[in-house]
Amino acid sequence: MANNINGYELVPGADLQGAFLGGTVFRGDLHGANLSGADLTGADLTGANLQDVNLRAADLTGARLGGANLRSANLQGASLRNARLDGADLTGAILTGAILNGAIFQDAILNGRNLEIVQVAQARQAAEAAAPAPPAAPEGRAYEIHNYFDTLNKDEITRFLQEFNGRTADLNQRTIPSVAAASSEQSLFTPLLTFIDNSELFRPNEKEENKQKLNRILTIARQYGSFNANRELLNSIIEFVSKQSDNFIEQYIRIISDECLNAYGQGGQSCVKGMFERIITILGTVAITLTQDGVSNQDNETYKTLKKLFREINFGELVQEWATTYLEDGEKEEELKSLSTDERKAHFINFMTTKYGALINDAIRRKISEEAEQYQQMGVFERMTMGGRRIRKTRKARKTRKTRKTRKTRKTRKTRKTKKKRIPRRSYKK
């Protein structure tokens, strides 16, 4: 069994403090190693020798530790949430302060203080399970990605990706050698990790950080129940990304890292299902980002197709919808009347941001803020009118108005001419 995983030597007594080993499959000997603060989420350590290992504050969420030797291991403050420890030997281990929610200890060897800690944790969980369920949380920002994902035509997206991949044989050889293109459940992000290593678009201090982020995202996403059932689509996506320009690949890596690990602000990590969904939906976000105003990709047919598949939102139409609904003579005009000017501005920003939902990105946020600032300077939020009217007239409306005016002018001229003809001059002979 290979002992070198993710660049770490997994050997007895190794110093692996803070190491990223999420999803690792290792069943060998690590006795006496220092894994304090390490990320072992979803790791498979079934039957591993972890005697005397320092796992203080380590993240073992969802880890498989069945039959593992954890004698005298330090698990103080470690997260064992939903971990499987059935048949594990925890004689003399330290479990003080460990998070044990959902952990399974069936047939595990526990004694003394450890047995008491586990029994208390299990009794608390049983009491919580028996308590009335709290009211369902209202659908808000956390549900945006799920709602948006459900509206997409996954079959159509899969067909487009497979057709593109089938007719585009050459990979980006400079940054992603073909040997790194093979995709599987274990190595889905291999092309992206290889790109980071070879690309100059990531500073040296960013490379390892971004690789760790991608590994963490994949580890968590793989816990989603339908991950394997959608592996064909996931493989097609990563192959598609690897055949795009360096700029596209860079944006995909940066956006997916931010959207998955910072979905709801600092520390607001997306849920398991959300991470799986974002691996797919970020394709549309990248295409929209790379075709913003001022960017030289407006005529890229691939990006146009992606924006259509992932339902690009028209900024101008949303502004028009807000104005029609909330400004002068709008259906919900009263909703804004009681608000201050600044509050109306905030209302506009919130409306636009909410409408974009899962498709929102930094460029869109900046555009919304800039537009709101411009409208405030124009007095839109103070007068509750836009350009002197509730809403800017479209070109079609202007044309119609102009046509009517032209017709009216012609009609007037014709009428005058007709009236003039009806009164002929009479000549009288003297």
C-alpha positions as CSV (number, residue, x, y, z in Angstrom):
1,M,0.0,0.0,0.0
2,A,1.4,3.4,-1.0
3,N,2.5,5.5,2.0
4,N,2.9,8.7,0.0
5,I,-0.5,10.4,-0.2
6,N,-1.1,14.1,-1.3
7,G,2.7,14.6,-0.8
8,Y,2.7,13.4,2.8
9,E,4.6,10.3,4.0
10,L,2.2,8.2,6.1
11,V,4.6,6.3,8.3
12,P,4.8,5.6,12.0
13,G,5.8,8.7,14.0
14,A,5.4,11.1,11.0
15,D,4.8,14.8,11.7
16,L,1.5,15.4,9.8
17,Q,0.2,18.4,11.8
18,G,-2.5,20.3,9.9
19,A,-2.1,17.9,6.8
20,F,-4.9,17.7,4.3
21,L,-5.8,14.1,4.0
22,G,-9.5,14.3,3.3
23,G,-10.9,11.2,1.5
24,T,-7.6,9.3,2.0
25,V,-7.8,5.6,1.9
26,F,-5.1,4.2,4.3
27,R,-5.1,1.1,6.4
28,G,-1.5,0.8,7.4
29,D,0.6,1.7,10.4
30,L,0.6,5.3,11.7
31,H,1.3,4.7,15.4
32,G,2.8,7.6,17.2
33,A,2.2,10.1,14.4
34,N,1.2,13.7,15.0
35,L,-2.0,14.5,13.1
36,S,-3.2,17.3,15.3
37,G,-5.4,19.7,13.4
38,A,-5.3,17.5,10.3
39,D,-8.2,17.3,7.8
40,L,-9.3,13.7,7.6
41,T,-12.9,14.3,6.5
42,G,-14.3,11.2,4.8
43,A,-11.0,9.3,5.2
44,D,-11.1,5.5,5.1
45,L,-8.8,4.4,8.0
46,T,-10.6,1.0,8.5
47,G,-8.3,-1.3,10.6
48,A,-5.4,1.3,10.6
49,N,-3.0,1.2,13.5
50,L,-3.5,4.6,15.2
51,Q,-2.1,3.8,18.6
52,D,-0.7,6.8,20.5
53,V,-1.5,9.0,17.5
54,N,-2.1,12.7,18.3
55,L,-5.4,13.6,16.7
56,R,-6.1,16.6,18.9
57,A,-8.6,19.0,17.1
58,A,-8.4,16.9,13.9
59,D,-11.4,16.8,11.6
60,L,-12.6,13.2,11.2
61,T,-16.1,14.1,10.0
62,G,-17.6,11.1,8.2
63,A,-14.3,9.1,8.6
64,R,-14.3,5.3,8.6
65,L,-12.4,4.0,11.6
66,G,-14.1,0.6,11.9
67,G,-11.7,-1.9,13.7
68,A,-9.0,0.7,14.0
69,N,-6.5,0.6,16.8
70,L,-7.0,3.9,18.7
71,R,-5.4,2.8,22.0
72,S,-4.1,5.8,23.9
73,A,-4.9,8.1,20.9
74,N,-5.4,11.8,21.7
75,L,-8.8,12.7,20.2
76,Q,-9.3,15.8,22.5
77,G,-11.5,18.4,20.7
78,A,-11.5,16.3,17.5
79,S,-14.6,16.2,15.2
80,L,-16.0,12.6,14.9
81,R,-19.3,13.8,13.5
82,N,-20.9,10.9,11.6
83,A,-17.7,8.9,11.9
84,R,-17.9,5.1,12.0
85,L,-15.9,3.6,14.9
86,D,-17.7,0.2,15.1
87,G,-15.3,-2.4,16.5
88,A,-12.5,0.2,17.1
89,D,-10.3,-0.2,20.2
90,L,-10.4,3.1,22.2
91,T,-8.8,1.8,25.4
92,G,-7.0,4.7,27.1
93,A,-7.9,7.1,24.3
94,I,-8.8,10.8,25.2
95,L,-12.2,11.8,24.0
96,T,-12.6,15.0,26.2
97,G,-14.3,17.7,24.2
98,A,-14.7,15.6,21.1
99,I,-17.7,16.2,18.8
100,L,-19.5,12.9,18.6
101,N,-22.8,13.8,16.9
102,G,-23.9,10.9,14.7
103,A,-20.8,8.8,15.5
104,I,-21.3,5.0,15.6
105,F,-19.5,3.1,18.4
106,Q,-21.2,-0.3,17.9
107,D,-19.0,-3.1,19.4
108,A,-16.2,-0.5,20.1
109,I,-14.0,-1.1,23.1
110,L,-14.6,1.7,25.5
111,N,-13.7,2.0,29.2
112,G,-13.8,4.4,32.1
113,R,-14.2,8.1,31.2
114,N,-14.5,7.3,27.5
115,L,-17.5,5.1,28.0
116,E,-19.2,7.8,30.1
117,I,-18.5,10.5,27.4
118,V,-20.0,8.3,24.6
119,Q,-23.0,7.4,26.7
120,V,-23.8,11.0,27.6
121,A,-23.4,12.0,23.9
122,Q,-25.7,9.2,22.8
123,A,-28.3,10.1,25.4
124,R,-28.3,13.7,24.4
125,Q,-28.8,12.7,20.7
126,A,-31.7,10.4,21.6
127,A,-33.3,13.3,23.5
128,E,-32.9,15.7,20.6
129,A,-34.3,13.1,18.2
130,A,-37.4,12.7,20.4
131,A,-38.0,16.4,20.8
132,P,-40.4,18.2,18.4
133,A,-38.8,19.2,15.2
134,P,-38.2,23.0,15.0
135,P,-40.2,24.9,12.3
136,A,-38.8,24.5,8.8
137,A,-36.4,27.2,7.9
138,P,-37.8,29.6,5.2
139,E,-36.3,29.2,1.8
140,G,-33.6,31.8,1.5
141,R,-30.1,32.3,0.3
142,A,-29.0,28.8,1.4
143,Y,-31.6,27.3,-1.0
144,E,-30.8,29.4,-4.0
145,I,-28.3,27.0,-5.5
146,H,-30.7,24.0,-5.0
147,N,-33.7,25.9,-6.6
148,Y,-31.6,27.1,-9.5
149,F,-30.0,23.6,-10.1
150,D,-33.5,22.0,-10.2
151,T,-34.5,24.3,-13.1
152,L,-31.6,23.3,-15.4
153,N,-31.9,20.7,-18.2
154,K,-29.1,18.3,-17.1
155,D,-29.7,16.1,-20.2
156,E,-29.2,19.0,-22.6
157,I,-26.1,20.1,-20.7
158,T,-24.6,16.6,-20.8
159,R,-25.3,16.3,-24.6
160,F,-23.6,19.6,-25.3
161,L,-20.5,18.8,-23.2
162,Q,-20.1,15.3,-24.7
163,E,-20.5,16.6,-28.2
164,F,-17.9,19.3,-27.6
165,N,-15.5,16.9,-26.0
166,G,-16.0,14.4,-28.8
167,R,-15.0,16.8,-31.5
168,T,-12.3,18.6,-29.5
169,A,-9.5,16.1,-29.2
170,D,-6.6,18.2,-28.2
171,L,-6.2,19.2,-24.5
172,N,-4.5,22.2,-23.3
173,Q,-1.1,20.5,-23.6
174,R,1.0,23.3,-22.1
175,T,-0.7,23.3,-18.7
176,I,-2.6,20.0,-18.7
177,P,-0.7,17.0,-20.2
178,S,-3.0,14.4,-21.6
179,V,-1.8,11.9,-18.9
180,A,-3.7,14.1,-16.4
181,A,-6.9,14.1,-18.3
182,A,-8.4,10.8,-17.2
183,S,-11.3,11.4,-14.8
184,S,-12.6,9.1,-12.1
185,E,-14.2,9.4,-8.7
186,Q,-10.9,9.5,-7.0
187,S,-9.1,11.8,-9.5
188,L,-11.9,14.0,-10.8
189,F,-10.0,17.2,-10.3
190,T,-6.6,15.9,-11.4
191,P,-6.5,18.1,-14.6
192,L,-7.3,21.2,-12.5
193,L,-4.6,20.3,-9.9
194,T,-2.1,19.8,-12.7
195,F,-3.1,23.1,-14.3
196,I,-2.4,24.9,-11.0
197,D,1.1,23.3,-10.8
198,N,2.0,24.3,-14.4
199,S,0.2,27.7,-14.8
200,E,1.7,31.1,-14.3
201,L,-1.7,32.5,-13.5
202,F,-1.4,31.4,-9.8
203,R,1.3,33.0,-7.7
204,P,3.6,30.5,-5.9
205,N,2.0,31.1,-2.5
206,E,-1.5,30.5,-4.1
207,K,-0.8,27.1,-5.7
208,E,-0.8,24.9,-2.6
209,E,-3.7,26.8,-1.1
210,N,-5.9,26.4,-4.2
211,K,-5.0,22.7,-4.5
212,Q,-6.1,22.1,-0.9
213,K,-9.3,23.9,-1.6
214,L,-10.1,21.8,-4.6
215,N,-9.3,18.6,-2.6
216,R,-11.6,19.7,0.2
217,I,-14.4,20.5,-2.2
218,L,-14.2,17.1,-3.9
219,T,-14.0,15.3,-0.5
220,I,-17.2,16.9,0.7
221,A,-19.0,16.7,-2.6
222,R,-18.4,12.9,-2.8
223,Q,-20.5,12.5,0.3
224,Y,-23.6,13.5,-1.7
225,G,-25.7,10.4,-2.3
226,S,-26.1,11.0,-6.0
227,F,-22.4,11.8,-6.7
228,N,-21.6,8.5,-8.3
229,A,-24.9,8.4,-10.3
230,N,-23.9,11.7,-11.9
231,R,-20.2,10.7,-12.5
232,E,-20.6,10.7,-16.3
233,L,-21.8,14.4,-16.2
234,L,-19.0,15.3,-13.7
235,N,-16.3,13.7,-15.9
236,S,-17.6,15.5,-19.0
237,I,-17.5,18.9,-17.1
238,I,-13.9,18.5,-16.0
239,E,-12.8,17.3,-19.5
240,F,-14.7,20.3,-21.0
241,V,-13.0,22.7,-18.6
242,S,-9.5,21.2,-19.4
243,K,-10.1,21.9,-23.1
244,Q,-10.7,25.6,-22.6
245,S,-8.4,28.6,-22.5
246,D,-6.0,29.2,-19.5
247,N,-8.2,32.1,-18.5
248,F,-11.4,29.9,-18.4
249,I,-9.7,27.2,-16.3
250,E,-8.3,29.8,-13.9
251,Q,-11.7,31.4,-13.5
252,Y,-13.3,28.0,-12.9
253,I,-10.9,27.2,-10.1
254,R,-11.1,30.5,-8.4
255,I,-14.9,30.8,-8.6
256,I,-15.6,27.3,-7.5
257,S,-13.3,27.7,-4.5
258,D,-15.0,30.9,-3.5
259,E,-18.6,29.8,-4.2
260,C,-18.1,26.4,-2.3
261,L,-16.0,27.5,0.7
262,N,-17.3,31.0,1.1
263,A,-20.9,30.7,-0.2
264,Y,-22.5,32.8,2.5
265,G,-19.7,35.1,3.6
266,Q,-16.6,34.4,5.6
267,G,-16.7,30.9,6.9
268,G,-20.1,30.2,5.2
269,Q,-19.3,26.9,3.6
270,S,-21.8,25.4,1.1
271,C,-23.5,22.1,2.1
272,V,-22.6,18.7,0.6
273,K,-25.4,18.9,-2.1
274,G,-24.5,22.5,-2.8
275,M,-20.9,21.7,-3.5
276,F,-21.9,18.9,-5.9
277,E,-24.3,21.3,-7.7
278,R,-21.7,24.0,-8.0
279,I,-19.2,21.8,-9.7
280,I,-21.8,21.8,-12.5
281,T,-23.3,25.3,-12.4
282,I,-20.0,27.2,-12.2
283,L,-19.6,26.5,-15.9
284,G,-22.3,29.1,-16.6
285,T,-20.9,31.5,-14.1
286,V,-17.5,31.4,-15.8
287,A,-19.0,32.0,-19.2
288,I,-21.0,34.9,-18.0
289,T,-18.0,36.4,-16.2
290,L,-15.8,36.1,-19.3
291,T,-18.4,37.9,-21.5
292,Q,-19.1,40.9,-19.3
293,D,-19.0,44.4,-20.8
294,G,-15.5,45.3,-21.9
295,V,-14.3,41.7,-22.1
296,S,-13.2,40.4,-25.6
297,N,-15.2,37.2,-25.6
298,Q,-18.6,38.5,-26.6
299,D,-18.7,36.4,-29.9
300,N,-17.4,33.1,-28.4
301,E,-20.0,30.6,-29.6
302,T,-19.1,28.1,-26.8
303,Y,-19.7,30.8,-24.1
304,K,-23.0,31.8,-25.8
305,T,-24.2,28.2,-25.6
306,L,-23.2,27.9,-22.0
307,K,-25.0,31.1,-21.0
308,K,-28.1,29.8,-22.7
309,L,-27.9,26.4,-21.0
310,F,-27.3,28.0,-17.6
311,R,-30.0,30.7,-18.2
312,E,-28.1,33.9,-18.2
313,I,-30.1,36.8,-16.6
314,N,-30.6,40.0,-18.5
315,F,-29.5,42.9,-16.3
316,G,-31.6,45.6,-18.1
317,E,-34.7,43.5,-18.0
318,L,-34.4,43.1,-14.2
319,V,-34.0,46.8,-13.7
320,Q,-37.1,47.3,-15.8
321,E,-39.0,44.7,-13.7
322,W,-38.1,46.5,-10.5
323,A,-39.1,49.9,-11.9
324,T,-42.4,48.6,-13.2
325,T,-43.2,46.9,-10.0
326,Y,-42.2,49.4,-7.3
327,L,-41.9,52.9,-8.8
328,E,-44.7,55.3,-9.9
329,D,-48.0,53.5,-10.6
330,G,-46.3,50.2,-9.9
331,E,-48.2,47.2,-8.4
332,K,-46.2,47.5,-5.2
333,E,-45.5,51.2,-5.1
334,E,-46.8,51.5,-1.5
335,E,-44.0,49.2,-0.4
336,L,-41.4,51.8,-1.1
337,K,-43.3,55.0,0.0
338,S,-42.6,54.5,3.7
339,L,-38.9,53.9,3.1
340,S,-36.1,56.5,3.2
341,T,-34.0,57.2,0.1
342,D,-31.1,55.0,1.3
343,E,-33.6,52.2,2.2
344,R,-35.0,52.4,-1.3
345,K,-31.5,52.1,-2.7
346,A,-30.9,49.0,-0.5
347,H,-34.3,47.6,-1.7
348,F,-33.1,47.9,-5.3
349,I,-29.8,46.2,-4.5
350,N,-31.5,43.4,-2.6
351,F,-34.1,42.8,-5.4
352,M,-31.4,42.5,-8.1
353,T,-29.1,40.3,-5.9
354,T,-32.0,38.0,-5.0
355,K,-33.1,37.7,-8.7
356,Y,-29.6,36.6,-9.7
357,G,-29.5,34.1,-6.9
358,A,-27.0,31.3,-7.6
359,L,-25.7,33.1,-10.7
360,I,-24.4,36.1,-8.7
361,N,-20.7,36.8,-8.8
362,D,-18.4,39.7,-7.9
363,A,-18.7,41.4,-11.3
364,I,-22.5,41.3,-11.1
365,R,-22.4,42.6,-7.5
366,R,-20.2,45.5,-8.5
367,K,-22.5,46.3,-11.5
368,I,-25.6,46.3,-9.2
369,S,-23.8,48.7,-6.7
370,E,-22.6,51.0,-9.5
371,E,-26.1,51.1,-11.0
372,A,-27.7,51.8,-7.7
373,E,-25.2,54.6,-7.0
374,Q,-25.9,56.2,-10.4
375,Y,-29.7,56.0,-9.8
376,Q,-29.3,57.7,-6.5
377,Q,-27.4,60.5,-8.1
378,M,-30.1,60.8,-10.7
379,G,-32.7,61.1,-7.9
380,V,-34.5,57.9,-8.9
381,F,-34.9,56.7,-5.3
382,E,-35.9,60.2,-4.0
383,R,-38.6,60.9,-6.7
384,M,-39.5,57.3,-7.2
385,T,-39.4,57.8,-11.0
386,M,-36.8,56.7,-13.5
387,G,-35.9,59.3,-16.1
388,G,-39.0,61.4,-15.5
389,R,-41.2,58.3,-16.0
390,R,-41.8,55.1,-14.2
391,I,-39.6,53.2,-16.6
392,R,-37.4,53.8,-19.5
393,K,-39.2,53.3,-22.8
394,T,-37.8,50.6,-25.0
395,R,-36.7,51.2,-28.5
396,K,-39.8,49.6,-29.8
397,A,-42.0,51.9,-27.7
398,R,-40.1,54.9,-28.8
399,K,-40.4,53.8,-32.4
400,T,-44.2,53.2,-32.0
401,R,-44.6,56.7,-30.5
402,K,-42.6,58.2,-33.3
403,T,-44.6,56.2,-35.9
404,R,-47.9,57.5,-34.4
405,K,-46.6,61.0,-34.5
406,T,-45.5,60.7,-38.1
407,R,-48.9,59.2,-39.1
408,K,-50.6,62.0,-37.3
409,T,-48.5,64.6,-39.1
410,R,-49.2,63.0,-42.4
411,K,-52.9,62.8,-41.7
412,T,-53.0,66.5,-40.7
413,R,-51.2,67.5,-43.8
414,K,-53.5,65.4,-45.9
415,T,-56.6,66.9,-44.2
416,R,-55.4,70.4,-44.8
417,K,-54.6,69.6,-48.4
418,T,-58.1,68.1,-48.9
419,K,-59.9,71.1,-47.3
420,K,-57.9,73.4,-49.5
421,K,-59.1,71.5,-52.6
422,R,-62.7,71.6,-51.6
423,I,-62.8,75.4,-51.9
424,P,-61.8,76.1,-55.5
425,R,-61.2,79.7,-56.7
426,R,-63.9,81.1,-58.8
427,S,-63.2,83.5,-61.5
428,Y,-65.8,86.2,-62.4
429,K,-65.9,87.8,-65.8
430,K,-66.3,91.5,-65.7
